[in-house]
Amino acid sequence: MRNALVGGLCVLLAACAGPSGSRRTEARIQPIDPAQRTEVVMTALSLLDTQYRYGSARPVRGFDCSGLVKYVFATATHTALPHNTDDIARLSRPVSRRALQPGDLVFFDTLNQPNSHMGIYLGDGRFINAPSTGGQVRIDSLDSPYYRRHFQSVGTLFAR
């Protein structure tokens, strides 16, 4: 029974990574104008309380974590992103945590698997994310015990 519960929890948390089977490419995107950071944040905030749904990147159906990021950046900046946290991490330019700015991406290792969860940084140590099955898009703190323990890296899609 315990193994079934642990396995089920792992499947739910793994769902944040987006659909599997994405092709690994060396694709690049054009850096986004930093003036669009506010639009990214405002678009993300407009989606608060939207239901979580694995594999979805549409507000009417819900979002998983990478689907939320994909939708926000497509809507706010007209930038097409893949629907997979690892692929988005590869497209982003690494920045230090000290250099975090609103609209940057935060990545987490939630299953001993790099880039298994992500969110959009809002400022003041907070980020917006679609956390897991049964949940909703919400704001969390990078300083919460869970996210502090699982924090992995920061990336940006914005030009310097």
C-alpha positions as CSV (number, residue, x, y, z in Angstrom):
1,M,0.0,0.0,0.0
2,R,2.8,2.5,1.0
3,N,4.6,1.8,-2.3
4,A,1.5,2.4,-4.3
5,L,1.0,5.8,-2.5
6,V,4.6,6.8,-3.0
7,G,4.4,5.8,-6.7
8,G,1.2,7.7,-7.2
9,L,2.7,10.8,-5.6
10,C,5.7,10.6,-7.9
11,V,3.5,10.3,-11.0
12,L,1.5,13.4,-9.9
13,L,4.6,15.5,-9.3
14,A,6.3,14.3,-12.5
15,A,3.3,15.5,-14.4
16,C,4.6,19.1,-13.9
17,A,7.4,18.4,-16.4
18,G,5.0,18.4,-19.4
19,P,4.3,15.8,-21.9
20,S,7.1,13.3,-22.4
21,G,8.6,12.4,-25.7
22,S,9.5,15.9,-26.7
23,R,12.3,15.9,-29.2
24,R,15.6,17.3,-27.9
25,T,16.7,20.0,-30.2
26,E,19.3,22.7,-30.2
27,A,16.7,25.3,-31.0
28,R,17.1,28.9,-29.9
29,I,14.7,31.7,-29.6
30,Q,15.2,35.4,-30.1
31,P,15.9,37.2,-26.8
32,I,12.7,39.0,-25.6
33,D,12.7,42.8,-25.1
34,P,13.0,43.4,-21.3
35,A,10.2,46.0,-21.6
36,Q,7.8,43.0,-21.9
37,R,8.6,41.7,-18.4
38,T,5.6,43.5,-16.9
39,E,3.3,42.0,-19.6
40,V,4.6,38.5,-18.7
41,V,3.9,39.0,-15.0
42,M,0.5,40.6,-15.6
43,T,-0.6,37.8,-18.0
44,A,0.6,35.1,-15.5
45,L,-1.3,36.8,-12.6
46,S,-4.5,36.9,-14.7
47,L,-4.4,33.1,-14.7
48,L,-4.4,32.7,-10.9
49,D,-6.8,29.9,-9.7
50,T,-6.9,28.2,-13.1
51,Q,-7.1,24.5,-12.6
52,Y,-4.1,22.2,-13.0
53,R,-4.3,19.8,-15.9
54,Y,-1.5,17.6,-17.1
55,G,-0.5,18.1,-20.7
56,S,-2.6,21.3,-21.1
57,A,-1.5,24.8,-22.1
58,R,-4.9,26.4,-22.4
59,P,-6.8,28.4,-19.8
60,V,-10.2,26.7,-20.6
61,R,-8.7,23.3,-19.9
62,G,-6.1,24.1,-17.3
63,F,-2.3,24.1,-17.2
64,D,0.6,22.0,-16.1
65,C,3.7,24.0,-15.1
66,S,5.3,24.1,-18.5
67,G,1.9,24.7,-20.2
68,L,1.4,27.8,-18.0
69,V,4.8,29.2,-19.0
70,K,4.3,28.3,-22.7
71,Y,0.9,30.1,-22.7
72,V,2.0,33.1,-20.8
73,F,5.0,33.8,-23.1
74,A,3.0,33.1,-26.2
75,T,0.3,35.5,-25.1
76,A,2.5,38.3,-23.6
77,T,5.5,38.2,-26.0
78,H,4.4,36.1,-29.0
79,T,7.3,33.8,-28.2
80,A,6.6,30.1,-29.0
81,L,8.1,27.8,-26.4
82,P,8.0,24.0,-26.1
83,H,5.7,22.3,-23.7
84,N,8.4,20.7,-21.5
85,T,10.3,22.2,-18.6
86,D,13.7,20.7,-19.6
87,D,13.4,22.0,-23.1
88,I,12.4,25.5,-21.8
89,A,15.4,25.4,-19.4
90,R,17.7,24.6,-22.3
91,L,16.3,27.6,-24.2
92,S,16.8,30.0,-21.3
93,R,20.0,31.8,-20.5
94,P,21.2,31.0,-17.0
95,V,21.3,33.8,-14.5
96,S,22.2,33.9,-10.8
97,R,19.5,33.8,-8.2
98,R,20.8,37.2,-7.0
99,A,20.0,38.6,-10.5
100,L,16.4,37.3,-10.6
101,Q,14.0,39.8,-12.2
102,P,10.2,39.6,-12.7
103,G,9.4,37.4,-15.7
104,D,12.5,35.2,-15.3
105,L,12.0,31.4,-14.9
106,V,12.7,29.4,-11.8
107,F,13.4,25.7,-12.1
108,F,13.1,22.9,-9.5
109,D,14.2,19.4,-9.0
110,T,11.2,17.8,-7.4
111,L,11.7,14.2,-8.2
112,N,15.5,13.8,-8.3
113,Q,15.0,14.8,-11.9
114,P,16.5,18.1,-13.1
115,N,13.9,20.6,-14.3
116,S,10.9,18.6,-13.2
117,H,9.0,21.8,-12.2
118,M,9.1,25.4,-13.1
119,G,7.4,28.8,-12.5
120,I,7.6,32.5,-13.4
121,Y,9.3,34.8,-11.0
122,L,7.1,37.7,-9.8
123,G,9.5,39.6,-7.5
124,D,9.9,39.8,-3.8
125,G,10.9,36.1,-3.6
126,R,7.6,34.9,-5.1
127,F,6.7,33.0,-8.2
128,I,3.6,31.8,-10.0
129,N,3.2,28.1,-10.9
130,A,0.8,25.3,-11.7
131,P,1.9,22.9,-9.0
132,S,0.2,19.5,-9.3
133,T,-2.9,17.5,-10.1
134,G,-5.9,18.7,-8.1
135,G,-4.4,22.1,-7.6
136,Q,-4.7,25.5,-9.2
137,V,-2.3,28.1,-10.6
138,R,-1.0,29.8,-7.4
139,I,1.8,32.0,-6.0
140,D,4.5,30.4,-3.9
141,S,7.6,31.6,-2.1
142,L,11.1,30.6,-3.1
143,D,11.8,30.7,0.7
144,S,9.1,28.1,1.6
145,P,10.7,25.0,3.0
146,Y,9.6,22.8,0.0
147,Y,10.8,25.1,-2.8
148,R,13.9,26.1,-0.9
149,R,14.9,22.4,-0.7
150,H,14.1,21.7,-4.4
151,F,15.3,24.9,-6.0
152,Q,17.6,24.2,-8.9
153,S,18.3,27.2,-11.1
154,V,17.1,30.4,-12.7
155,G,16.9,31.2,-16.4
156,T,15.8,34.1,-18.5
157,L,14.4,34.5,-22.0
158,F,14.9,38.2,-21.9
159,A,17.7,40.2,-23.6
160,R,20.2,41.8,-21.2
